[in-house]
């Protein structure tokens, strides 16, 4: 019998020949027809099946999963996509065994382990980061502790004066030595440091009770990956990870022996890791062979066959597919063309935009030549120097993607723009014509006791936008809030729904400079696609803090990168072009935890 690790490698090498999950009805037909016996061929092992799984939300009696029949092969890499509220996280909880109130059954082959990363992991607040991460290698930690305990016993008369006890100690020590050698346990500390560095975890001595939500997710993900379960369930694994950490995670999962099932809006992640896409659409689970770009092509073709007239959604899919097919130089030219098209975009009528866009962003006041300009700006907090030579100029119609690890100073930049902070030195100027609108991660402007409709409408049926009256319910529907969803209390909204509501609130304010702080977190790909097109047609500027590389590549004319060691680099071009530039300047870099220069040297 091959080891499980060997079976996984074999599966990975042959994945293109065996679909990782099939409708169970198809599987049983094949079984009956071909007398296929799974147990004799490990590389085709179905490790779990979902048989007639359905789920209805008790509060509103909405059925989000309808009679799903799927089987999953060992070693499969599957990305799950669908609208917010489609049941993606619920499906993951059902597989993980955390959600038990559903119809149907989930059947696992014996002997396989399951690991789950929720969107909001709960950690023991009294433990340090290192202690939590070490839980991922607890058997190794226990083996080292027992080995040390045996060494102590060798010096006790109770043992060295009793030959039988000494023989038992020697035998157990040999067993532990084999475990330690097999797991490279003597180098455990350095392995833990590498893993914590790769995911930019907080300091190992920090207690988890004081961590932010994003930091808790990093620590929980680090612990889970060290556990190496056979089935890895990841709910939005790239949220709060910077580009280097995501790149490391993609490479790790590509080589991962077991099955990986990920709910994510990160389309580059889906392109690089997924071999199959599972789309949840109105309760149905629809498998598509291939990565995200392949799904995009297949989905566009399917819609073309089904629709008599082109819907806005189909046109949006087609335009994204056109972008995927563009050569890098064509993408670069498109970005540069935006900088010269301010007058054209400003002159487009609201009706023209409404006809072609799912989300249109109303234009604010005309911008002057000076938008935002920083010259030799320095800013510190305590003895942490965030940046000491920040230089950039945002031109009219420019869209700047702000990237870098948590705590590097990105949000401080937004506070400088809004006048809530002042630079320690240098000059930071915001033009007189700028009307900034801020979309923050904390959703402070959302009243939890009000409904979605009441928060956006403010009690009036018509909203004045772009010089026209817009029905409040129709406006909300553009952000994928259906009639029923519009009546939800804000207190019960999911993370993605809160993000969409915050976007809807901010974009109706008719600013000419949008400040978007992680607008893509937890948002479904349909809304992301619509937001990208809305920004592309927006006559104004945007400064966007984001880790979503696909989003940045589609919309950005410039990148402002917080590169660590208090350095900030301003680059004209897309995210991918910036990455090429960075590789030439700095060479290949492994992700490390964020470092600051001290404000003053000791």
Protein Blocks (a to p, Z undefined) as FASTA:
>chain_A
ZZfklmmmmmmmmmmmpcfbdcfklmmmmmmmnopafklmmklccfbdcehiacddfklo
pafbghiacdddehiacddeddehilmmmmmmmmnopambdgdjddddehiacddddfbd
cddfkbcfklmmmmmmmmmmmmmmmmmmmmmmmmpmklmmpmklmmmmmmmmmmmmmmmm
mnommlmmmmmmmmmmmnopacfkbcfklpcfklmmmmmmmmmmmnopabdcdehklgop
afklmmmmmmmmmmpmbdcddddfblklmmmmmmbdcddeehiacddeddfklmmmmmmm
mmmmmpmbdcfklmmmmmmmmmmmpcfklmmmmmmmmmmmmmmmmmpcfklmmmmpmbdc
dddddddfblbdcehiacdehjbcfbfcdcddddehiacddeddehilmmmmmmmmnopa
ccfbdcddddfklccddddfklmmbcfkbcfklmmnnopabdceehiacdfklmmmmnop
afklmmpcfklpcfklmmmmmmmmmmmnopabdcdehklgopafklmmmmmmmmmmpgcd
dddddfblklmmmmpcbdcddebjhiacddeddfklmmmmmmmmnopadddddddddfbd
ZZ
